[in-house]
Amino acid sequence: MAKTTKSFLNEIRKPEHGALPGRQIINSVLVILLGLALGAAAKHLDFIPSNELPYLVQSLDLRNFFSRLAVWILIAVIISVYSSTPVRAGINTFLFFLGMLTTYYAYTIYIAGFFPGDYMLIWVGLTVLSPFLAFICWYATGEGKVSLLISATITGVLFMQAFSFGMFYFGAISYLEVLVWLVGIAVLYKTPKQLAAMLGASIVIAVSIKFVLP
């Protein structure tokens, strides 16, 4: 059964096992350093009064941008699909979120001086789940219907983050979220035919999540 499952997954996307252990370690170190840096930066933007931030940062509303999910989903997807194997995708994505949470909540507790227990538990839960989700996301740039479904689900979720929509209205939440959605599409793009199918399916998935699922 395990061999059959492995063969099925390899038909979607075959892992690349040629990377040297030293290279894999360097990649993982870079990923966790990125998480540490972005976690500290996100909390610093959130902690500093908005009128003390540079004009460009205020104009782009970066403090709220980094407090929402879209950018973190995109980074996790990029880490996942550019890893050499699905297992490495899980490891690297987990390390990224571990680094991000470490500096974000260390800053929150020791500099900002408060402990957001409930909010922290949500992010800890997402971090624990991240290796499993990254394992699945790795196959988004593979071949076949399963790959298309995964990539459409990712772009559908990013679409929901980028746009506010309902039965009689539609609009962008922010230009940065729209940019995240477009970058996500570019990362998952393979062919014009795949792009059209992915976008069409992603809209159906987004609408289903919003209006059908409880």
C-alpha positions in Angstrom: 0.0 0.0 0.0 2.8 2.4 0.9 4.6 1.7 -2.4 1.4 2.3 -4.3 0.9 5.7 -2.5 4.5 6.6 -3.2 4.1 5.8 -6.9 0.8 7.8 -7.1 2.5 10.9 -5.5 5.6 10.5 -7.8 3.3 10.7 -10.8 2.1 14.1 -9.6 5.6 15.4 -8.8 8.8 13.5 -8.3 11.1 14.6 -5.5 14.6 15.8 -6.3 17.1 13.9 -4.1 20.3 15.3 -5.6 20.7 18.1 -3.1 23.7 17.7 -0.8 23.0 17.6 3.0 25.1 20.7 3.5 23.0 22.6 1.0 19.8 21.5 2.7 21.1 22.6 6.0 22.0 26.0 4.6 18.6 26.4 3.1 16.9 25.5 6.4 19.1 28.0 8.2 18.2 30.8 5.7 14.5 30.0 6.1 14.6 30.2 9.9 16.6 33.4 9.7 14.0 34.8 7.4 11.2 33.8 9.8 13.1 35.4 12.7 13.6 38.7 10.8 10.0 38.9 9.5 8.5 38.1 12.9 10.5 40.8 14.6 9.7 43.3 11.8 6.0 42.5 11.9 5.8 43.0 15.6 7.9 46.2 15.5 5.5 47.7 12.9 2.6 46.7 15.0 4.1 48.2 18.2 5.3 51.5 16.9 2.5 54.2 16.7 1.4 54.7 13.1 2.2 58.4 13.0 5.9 57.6 13.9 6.3 55.2 10.9 7.8 56.5 7.6 5.3 57.9 5.2 5.7 55.1 2.7 5.0 52.4 5.4 1.9 54.3 6.5 0.7 54.7 2.9 1.1 51.0 2.2 -0.5 50.1 5.5 2.3 47.5 6.1 1.5 47.1 9.8 -2.0 45.8 9.0 -0.7 43.9 6.0 1.6 41.8 8.2 -1.1 41.2 10.7 -3.3 39.4 8.1 -2.8 35.9 6.7 -2.2 36.5 3.0 1.5 37.3 3.1 2.3 34.4 5.4 0.3 32.0 3.2 2.3 33.2 0.2 5.6 32.9 1.9 4.8 29.4 3.1 3.7 28.4 -0.5 6.9 29.7 -2.0 9.0 27.9 0.6 7.0 24.7 -0.1 7.0 24.6 -3.9 10.7 25.5 -4.2 11.8 22.8 -1.8 13.4 19.7 -3.3 11.0 17.2 -1.7 7.7 17.3 0.1 9.4 16.3 3.3 11.9 19.2 3.0 8.9 21.5 2.2 7.4 20.5 5.6 10.6 20.9 7.5 11.5 24.3 6.0 8.0 25.7 6.3 7.8 24.6 10.0 11.2 26.2 10.6 10.0 29.5 9.0 6.9 29.7 11.2 8.9 28.7 14.3 11.3 31.5 13.7 8.6 34.0 13.0 6.6 33.1 16.1 9.8 33.1 18.3 10.7 36.7 17.6 7.1 38.0 17.2 6.1 36.8 20.6 9.4 37.4 22.3 9.0 41.0 21.2 5.3 41.0 22.3 6.1 39.7 25.8 9.5 41.2 26.7 9.2 44.6 24.9 5.5 45.3 24.4 4.8 43.8 27.8 1.7 41.7 27.3 0.9 38.0 26.7 -1.9 37.4 24.0 -2.5 33.8 25.0 -5.5 33.0 22.9 -4.1 34.6 19.7 -0.8 32.9 20.3 -2.4 29.5 20.6 -4.0 30.0 17.1 -0.6 30.7 15.6 1.0 27.8 17.4 -1.7 25.5 16.1 -1.1 26.8 12.5 2.6 26.2 13.0 2.1 22.6 14.1 -0.1 22.1 11.0 2.3 23.8 8.7 4.5 20.8 7.8 1.5 18.7 6.8 0.0 21.6 4.7 3.4 22.3 3.1 3.8 18.6 2.2 0.5 18.9 0.3 1.4 22.3 -1.2 4.6 20.9 -2.6 2.5 19.0 -5.2 0.8 22.1 -6.4 3.4 22.6 -9.2 3.1 19.0 -10.3 1.0 17.3 -13.0 -2.5 16.1 -13.2 -5.9 16.8 -11.6 -4.6 16.6 -8.0 -2.0 19.2 -8.7 -4.6 21.4 -10.3 -6.9 21.0 -7.3 -4.2 21.9 -4.8 -3.0 25.0 -6.8 -6.6 26.1 -7.3 -7.3 25.8 -3.6 -4.2 27.9 -2.8 -5.2 30.6 -5.3 -8.8 30.5 -4.1 -7.7 31.1 -0.5 -5.5 34.0 -1.6 -8.4 35.3 -3.7 -10.5 35.4 -0.5 -7.8 37.3 1.3 -7.4 39.8 -1.6 -11.1 40.6 -2.3 -14.2 41.3 -0.3 -17.2 39.9 -2.1 -20.8 38.9 -1.6 -24.0 38.3 -3.5 -24.2 42.0 -4.6 -20.8 43.5 -4.1 -17.1 42.9 -5.0 -14.0 44.9 -4.1 -10.3 44.6 -3.2 -9.4 44.5 0.5 -6.0 46.2 -0.3 -3.6 46.6 -3.2 -1.0 44.6 -1.3 -3.3 41.6 -0.9 -4.1 41.8 -4.6 -0.4 41.8 -5.3 0.0 38.7 -3.1 -2.7 37.0 -5.0 -1.0 37.8 -8.3 2.4 36.6 -7.1 0.8 33.4 -5.9 -0.6 32.9 -9.4 2.8 33.5 -10.9 4.5 31.0 -8.5 1.9 28.3 -9.4 1.8 29.1 -13.2 2.8 26.4 -15.6 1.0 26.8 -18.9 -1.8 29.1 -20.2 -4.2 26.1 -20.2 -3.3 25.3 -16.6 -3.6 28.9 -15.6 -7.1 29.2 -17.0 -8.2 26.0 -15.3 -6.6 27.0 -12.0 -8.2 30.4 -12.0 -11.6 29.1 -12.9 -11.5 26.4 -10.2 -10.1 28.8 -7.7 -13.1 31.1 -8.0 -15.5 28.2 -7.6 -13.5 27.1 -4.5 -13.5 30.6 -3.0 -17.2 31.1 -3.5 -17.9 27.6 -2.1 -15.9 28.4 1.0 -17.6 31.7 1.6 -21.2 30.7 0.8 -21.5 26.9 1.0 -19.3 25.6 3.8 -20.6 26.3 7.4 
